[in-house]
Amino acid sequence: MTDLNAYRALFDLTGKKAVVIGAASGIGYAGALGLAAHGADVVCADLAAEGAEAAALDIVAAGGEATAQTVDIGDRASVEALFGTHPDAEVVVTTPAINVRKRLLDISGDEFERVVALNLKGTFFAIRAAAAAMVERERGSIIAVSSIRAQVVEPGQGVYAATKAGVVQMIKTVAAELGPMGVRANALAPGVVETPLTTQIQSQRDWYDAYAAKSALGRWAQPVEMAGPLIFLASDASSYVTGSLLVADGGWLSVDGRFSPPL
């Protein structure tokens, strides 16, 4: 007899600890709530201490399990301290990123270093610190939030796109190196999502509408719409998925949504 409960259990995260870096807002906040809703004990980690604490309190108030911890993903010691406190994390989600919207010839060396240091180097710190304990336990799921900009670029996003493409290649390498030890690693590529990172665009109606029109669905995504893909990649529902880039872009890449913004 077919046991449907076994299929429902594929998404069950009960008993697993999940560390979400960037949980104070946007995709990280939605992901933290989504993982908690499926049973995970969530560590809401963020540079914004009050935001991380608020996210954890929201989860607890809704009946879930969560704690908060401050972390600076761009600081190796801070990231190592996070996973030193939570070496039993079976799921790790890393979301933080910044963007400097300028043409390459206009970006200063300091701006370049700042974007690379957070988006790429910070992600490296998180992956390395999380994976060490996962290898010892021979299980774990690492999820790094990339972007459709890892696949297609528009004027003004060259450095951001380069870091997001680098995240994808890093994830693929981790999947190849750690797969034999039972550790999975995947990347999520959102399209345009209404988060603090896109505040500049949201405040300019013409730009906002142009972005919305470029996807097959004709609209922006809400952060909660990224929770489903994160839950899938964190759970046993994706037990044979590693080294992948899961695109959640409303069909942007499929319809070739190119756009030249008003830089």
N, C-alpha and C positions, 0 to 999 in steps of 0.2 A: 504494500500500500504506500502511495506517495505521501510523504510527510511535509506538508506545506510549512510547518513551523521551522523546519530546517532551512527553508529558503528565506523566511522572515529573519531568522537569526543571522543571516549573512551580514546584515547591517547593524547588528547589535554590538555596541562597544562597551558593554557592562564589564567592569573590572579592569579596564585599560586606562592608563593615565595618558592624557594628551596635553602637550605643551604647545600653546599657540602664541607665537611671537607677533606682536602687532594687534593684540586683542582689544585694545582700547577703542578702536573705531573701524569703520569700513568693513572690508572683507574679513579681516581678522576677528572683529566683534561678532559678525554673523556666523563665521565658522566656529567660534568658541561656543556660541549658543547651540548651534546645530549638533556639534559633537556631544555636548552635554545632554541634549534632548535624546540622544541615542545611547546614553548610559555612561559616557566617558567621565572620568574625574579630570576636570580641565584646570590647567595652570594658565591663567590669563597673564601673559608677560608683555610688558610694554615699557618704553622709556617714560611715557606719561603715567606716573605712579597712580594718580587719582583716577585716571581713566581705566587702568587695569583693575583697580579695586572696585570701581563702579561696575565693570563688566562681570567680575566675580560675584558681586552682590546681586546683580540681576539674575544670574544663574541660580544662586542659592535660593533667592526669593521665589523662583519658579519651580523649586523642588529638585534642582540638580546639585551636583557636587563641583565646587570650584574654589580655588585660592588665587591670590594675586602675587606677582613678584615683579619688581622693577628690573629691566634689563636694557642695556645699550648694545644693540646688535653690532654696532661698529667698533665695539671694544672687546677684544678677545677675552680679557680677564672677566668681564661682566658676563659674557656668554658662557664661559666655562663655569662660572659660579652658579649660573642658572641650572645647568645640567649636573653640576656637582650636588646641588640640592635635590634634583629630581632625576637620579640616574635610572629610575624605573620607567621612564617615559617610553611608551610603545608607539606613540603617534607624535610626530612633530610637524607643525605647520609654521612656515615662516613667510610673512607677508610684507614687511616694511620696504619702502622704496621712495626715492625722491626723483624729481625730474627738473631739469633746467631747459626750458623751451627756447632755444636759440639755434641759429644756424651754426654749423661746426666752426666756421671762420670767426664767429663772434664769441665763442665760449672761451673763457679764460682757463688757464692751467688749474687754478684753484677750484673752479666750478667742475671741471672734468674730474679732478681728484675726489671731490666731495660726492659726486654721483657714483663713481666707481667704488669708493670706500664703503658706502652704505649698501648699495644694491648688489654688488658682486662680492666684495670682500666680506661684508657682513653675513651674507648668505653662506659663504664658505665657512666662516667661524661657526655658524649654527649647525650646518651639516656635519662638520668634523666632530664637534663636541657631542652632538646627539648620537652619531653613528657608533662611537667608541663603545658605549654601553650596550647598544643594540647588538653589536657583533658578539659580545660576550654572552648575551641571552639567546642569540640566534633567531631573533625575530624583531620586527619593527617596520614602521612605514614613515618615510620622510616625504613631505610635500612642500615644494617651493612654489610660491606664486610668481609666475613669469608674466607674460603679456603677449597679445597679438603682435606687439612691436618686435618680438623675437623673430617674426616671420615676414612682416611688411613694415616699411618705414615711411614716415611722412616728413617733410621739411621741419626742422626744429627739434627732432627727437633722436638724432643720431647716437649720442652718447647713451641715453636711456635705452635705446634699442640694442646697442652693443652689450650693455650689461644684462639685459633680459635674455638675449641670445646666449650669452655666457652662462647664465643660470641653467638654461636648458641643457647645454653641453656638459656642465658639471653634474647635473642630475643623471644624465645618461651614463656618465663615467662611474658615478657612485653605484648605479644599478648594476653595471657590468662587474665592478670590483666586489661588491658586497652581496650580490645575489646568491652566490654559493653559501653564504653565511646566514641566509634567511631574511636579509634586510631588503625591503623594497624602497624604491625612490622614484617619484614622479613629479611632474610639473603641471601646474594649472595655468592656462593662458586665457585670462578674461579679455573681453572686449572693452567697450566704454561703460564704466560703472560709476554711479553717483557716490563718490567717496571724497574725503578731504583732499586726496591727491589731485582730483579733477575740479577743484573749486574754481580755478581760474577760468576754465571753459564754461562751467555751469553759469557763471555770472555774466557771460556774453551770449545773449539769446541767439544771434545769427550763427555763432560758432556751435552752440549747443544743438540747435536744430539741424545744422549741417552734419554733425556727427550722428545724430539719431537717424537721419535719412540714409546713411551709408550702409546700414546693416539690413539683412533680409527682413527682420522683424520691425524695422522702422522706429526703434526706440532705444533708450539707454537701459542698462540693467540696474537693478537694485542689489545692494550687497547680499541680501538674503538669497538671491538666485545663484550665488556662488557657494552657498552652504551645501547644497546637494552634491555637487562634484567633489567637494572636500570630504564629505561623509563617505562617499563611494570609495575614494582613494585611501581613506583611513581604515576602512573596514575590510572584512573578509570577502565582501562582494567583489573586491578587486584583487583577490589573492594571487591571480596569475597575471597581474598587470604591473609591470615595472619598466622603467626607462622610457615612459611615454610622456607625451605632451597632450593633455586633455584640454581641448579648446572649447570655451564657453563664451562665444562672441556674438550670439544672435545672428549668425550667418555672415558676419562681416567679411571674413576671408573668402567665403564661397562666392560672394558677389563682387569681390575686388573693391572694397570700399576705400578707395584712395581719396585723400583730401589734402588740399594745400591751405594750411591755416594762415590767418592774418598775423604773421610775426612782425 
